[in-house]
Amino acid sequence: MMNKSFYRIIIILIVTLVAMWAMPAIVKKATSAPQKYPFVYYSSIIEEFCYREVEGKKTTLRDASGRQYTEAQFDSILPMMYYRQLSTDGRMPDSIRGQAVTMPLIRQKSFTFRYNSNETSAPNFGLYVMYESLPKRLNLETPDDVFRMKEKIEFIDVTTNKVNHEKSDLFTQELEKRGYSFPAQWSQGILTIRKPYDEGYFTLDAEGKLFHMKMVNGRPFIRDTHAGDSIDIAYFTMQAVPDKRFYGFLFDTEGSMYILEAPGYHLLKLDIPPVDVRNDDVMIMANMFFWTVNVIKPGGRYTYALQNDNLTRVDEAFIAANRDNWDKASQWLFPAYITLKESNTKYIGPQIHFATWNAFILNAILALLCFFLIKRKKEKLPGSLWILLTGIAGLIALSIVSQKE
């Protein structure tokens, strides 16, 4: 009898945990909707944010002041975005803000950057490709080896799977000569061959110093950027911008965001509030006059307009996130629920989430009903308390186990 009661409790617990995952997942699938924000771009003509909003088949083009525009008018106030269309129509101005503009110049000074919060939690396989940064031909060529970097740097032939000790020792000695302290914390670069040029990798050593490492004419090029002398570096992501103005974006441990300028490794801070690298997404659309910076946080999207030359803020806007039906349903239906996917990643990692105390109102009602409906007296109190604590999940578990008896 004791064993039977023990196994019954274990089964109830297991079924409750499964229901705490399955029921919220079903409800979320039925009630949650993806967050949508209107497209926004800062106008170098009217010096305001301009929005493209799409609702079904209706598209609204407006600026921050509420003025609405036709498609052709919208193109004209955003020449840095729609320069190809304006050139085709013969409406592209020769100069903007007192500066001559050409299509090659616009392309050279424009770029788009995206940072997703799951980047920092994505698994790192630890194998990298070192391209020749000064190739004899115009196109980059894929080398015959890869390298790994932790306690030391090792180059491995992809055909034989053997370490090239001569090349490995050459790079290791140069790194240590320049003051690099192993083991490496991380190394960041652009792995794909589809990039306009190669600047190798930026690697953070054991002491928090950021080094620039690449291969030039088959030999190591190692430089201490000294960026770690002034900030505590948290993360770096490279960006191959057409004009080679900077190497990439740096985040410090306080959430401040910088560009690492080329070729002198000077830090230039973006005039925006701190970014949470684990929870926030960032998108930048830059041109020769202004950068439009979108920072998407759980509460909404913050948009900043920065001057291109010094990255100081000239305007800002905020759009609050829509609270979907899942937020409303979860706070009343589930006091706690389980997810199998880690937040802001695509990887498995069970987590328990606690909602508001509102859910205990429904739990109390269910517990009272069950107290009067449960026939066996010795199960009334423990069954009702279990439902009070676990809600619908506990009710499902007790119902299933009762049906099996």
BELHUNOR-V458080 format. One line per field, one symbol per residue. psi: psi as a letter, one per 20 degrees, with the letter a starting at -180 (. if undefined). Layout:
psi->???
This chain:
psi->gghghghggggggghggghiggghggghhhhqqqppqqpqpppigilqppqoppocjppporahiipqqrghhhghimhhgkhgghghikjpqhqpkjppqqghgghhjqrpppppiighiqqoijprpoqoimqhrhqqqprjrrqqoehrpppppigikqpnhghghghghhghhijpoqqpgrppaohqimqhrpjcqpppahjjppqpprpokjqpoppoijhihhqopgqppqonqhjkhrhapqpriiiqprqoqqjjkppoppmqrqpoiiiqqpppoqaigqpoopoorhiapppqpqphgjkqpirqrpoqqporhgggghihhohqrpqipqpjrjqpnpqppparihhighggghggghhhhphohiigghgghghhhichghggghgghhhi.
